[in-house]
Amino acid sequence: MGIEYDGSEFSGWQRLSKHGEPEREGEITLQGTLEAALSFVAGVPIETICAGRTDAGVHASGQVVHFDSPVRRDPRGWVLGTTSRLPPAMCVRWCVPAAADFHARFSARARRYRYRLLNHPVRPALQRQYLSWERRRLDADAMHRAGQALLGENDFSAFRTVHCQAPHARRDLQSLRVWRDEDVVTVEVQANAFLHHMVRNIVGSLLVVGRGEAPEAWIAELLAGRDRTVAGPTAPPQGLIFLGPLYPDQTCALSGLPKDVSL
């Protein structure tokens, strides 16, 4: 399934209660909400696995999940039936029967994120749940140049949260672009995988460069130093959108996945 959601009112993707148990009061998760809708359509409990877990307040335009079901429903039934049981902030975009060895997380070879912020003296009113805000003028070109130091396979300890549970911090950052479109500055990144808060921590450090508070070479120094305590602050979640995973062409062909998730 391809899932789209506004994460503003959710406590992140990952279900915090055990599968089948009601969610904790005040902690509504995207996974728990989706599984409740799928279970209603199937008539039996359904458990999902996603391509990439997102934090509280983070959105997704192309999240991918897989699940096993003992009952058959045609793809249209899964899409419309599940969406009818979801809140307005969440919908199913597509559904296909996948190959037996397909795995939403482990079959993915890359993941993509986009971070957008309004660079204007006054905070936004419209679109505020999808834009971060920076009132001081940013040099987007300097941010782009500085970010190129992060490309390749590196230890990203300087850009992971202390709560990150990954066994190691090595990730392959495949692309990083920063550009300005009038008053909106966009940072787009692609990697084989990301650490907890890695994108928001990279953006937070690039903002320091963009404001002229550190030279472009500072980003390379942070990477080499592997010290989270000297890097920039974690950028707010509302500007971040998970664009989705990318799978090998052969995997997409065997599972009938749409072209926008193909490498």
N, C-alpha and C positions, 0 to 999 in steps of 0.2 A: 504493500500500500504506500501511496504517496500522501503525506499529510501536510497541511498548512495550518499555522496557528499564530495567534497573537498571545504571547506569553505574559502579558502585563498582569493578569489576575491569577496566575498560577504559581505554585511553589516549585517551579522547575519541571523537568521531564520525569525524573525517576520517582516511581511509586514509593512512598515512605512506609506504608503498611505492608503486611504480608499479602500475597496474592489471594483474592477472594474475600479479604476482610475490608470493612469500611475504612475510608481514609480518616486520618486524625482531624479533629475539629480545627478549622482554620488553615489546613494544609491540603489544598486541592491540587493534585498533580495532573499533568497532561497524560502520562501513562495510565494512571488510574481511571481518568475520565474516558480515554479511548477504550480501554479494556471493558469498562462497564457497558459502553455502547455496542462493542463487538459481541460481548456475551449475550446481550439482549437479542441481537440479530441471529446469532447461532443457536440460542436456547441452551447453551452450555458454557461453562467458564472458559474464557480465552485469555491467554497470556501472550504478550508481545515482546519483541526485541527490536531496538531501534538502531539506526546507523550511527547516531551521535547524540549523547545526552546533553540537553541544554539547561542552563541555570535559570533561576527565578527571574522573570522579566524579559528573557530573551525570546525572540520570535523565530519562526521557521517558514520558509516558502517551499522547501522541498525535503522535509524529513521523510525518511524511508523506514518502514517497519516490516517485519515478517512475523507470521504466526501460523500455527498448525490448527486445523479445525477438523473434528470428526464428522461434521455435517457439511453438505455441499450447498453453496449458494453461487449463483452466477455473479460475475464481477460487478455488473450494474446493481444487483441486489446488495452486495457488500457496500458499494459506494453510497447509494442513496439511503439504504436502511441505516447504515452506521451514522452518516451525516445527520439524519433526522433525529438521532438520539444525542447528538453533540450540542454543546452550547454555541452561540453565534461566533465565538472567538476561535472556533476550530472546525475544520472540514476535511473530508477525504477527497483528494483530487483524482486519484486513479487507483485501480486494483487489478492485478493480474495473478493467475496461478503460476507460482515460481517452480523452478527445478528443485528436485529433492535436496541437492547439496547447496542451495543458495542460502546465504546468511547475511542479513542486513548489515551487520557490523563487520564480520570477518571477511566477507567477500569484497568489501569496499577497498579501493586502492588510494583514494584521496577524498578529502572533505573541503568544502568551501564556505567561507564566512564573509559577510559584508558589514562594515561598521560605518554609519552615517551620522554626521553631526552638523548642526546649524552654526556657522561661524558669523555671528551677528551680535551687535551690542545688546539686543533685547532677546530674551528667551522666547521660544516658539509657543504659540497657543494651539494652532492646528498642527496635526501630525506629531504632537509632542511625545506620544508613546512610541514613536518609531525614529526619533531623532534625539541624539544627545545635544549638548549645547556648550559652546565655548565663545565667550564674549571678546577675548583678545584676538587680534588678527593673527592667523596662522599662515605660515609659509608651507604650502602643500608640496611644492617642489623639493624643498629641503627635507621634508618628512619622507618623501619617496626615495630620495637619494640615500638617506640614512638607513632606511629599511632594507636596502639591498644587501647590507652586511649580514642579514639574518638568513639569506638564502642558502640552501643546501642542508645536509644532515649535520645537526649541531646539538649540543647539550643546552637546553633551554631552561636550566634551573633558575636563571634570573627572571624568568617570565612565568613561573608556575606558583600557584598558591601553596601556602604551608599545609593546606588540607588535601592537596593532591595525593591520590592513592596509587598513581602509576608507579610501576616498579623501577622505572628509569626515566630520565628527562630527555633522551635523544629522540628527535623528530626531524623529518625531512620537509623543510619549508620549500615548496616548489615555486611559488610566486607570491609577490607582495607588490601591490600598486596603490598609490595615493594620488588622488586628483581632486581638483576643485571644479564645481559647476555653479557659478555665481556664488551664493552664500553657503552652499553645502559642500563640505569636504568628506570624501569617501575613502575608506581604506578597505581593500579587498585582498584576502589571503587564501592560499590553497596549500595544504600539506597532506602528508599521508595520514596523519592523526594529530590531535591537539591535546595538550595538557589542560588541567582544570584552570580556568581563567586565563589561559595563555593568550588568546586573541585580545581580550580586554587589557591585559597587562602590557602587551606590545603597543597597543594604541595609546595607553596612558604614558608610556615612555616616548613615543613619537610626538605626542602633544607637547612634551617638554622641549623637544627640538623645534617643533613648529612655532612655539612662542618665543624662540630665540634665547631660551634659558640655558641651553646646552648646545655644544657644537654637534655637527652631524656625526663625527667620529665617536661620540659618546655611546651610541647604540652598539657599535662593535665592541667597545670597552665593557659594556654591561654583559654582552654575550660571553665574552672571554672570562669575565670575573665570576659569573655564575652566582651572584649574590642578589637575591630578591630584595633585600633591605635597602639597597642603594638605587634601585630602578624607580621608574615613575609609578604613580598611584594607579590602581585599577580603574579603568574607565567605567562609567555607569552602564547598566545592562540594556537600557531601552534603545540604544542605537544599534544593537547587534542583531543580525538576522543570519540564521543558518540556511545557506542556500542549498545545502544537501550534499550527499556523497556522490562519488563517481565510481563506476564499476567497469571492469574490462569489457571490451566489445563482445567477446564470446559469451561472457556471463549474461549480458543484456540480451543477446540473441537467443540464448537457450531459455531464458526466463520471460522473454517478451517485455522487458522493461523499456520505458520510453527513452528516446534519444537524448533527452536532457540530463540523464544520469550516466551516460556512456563516456568513457575516456577517449 
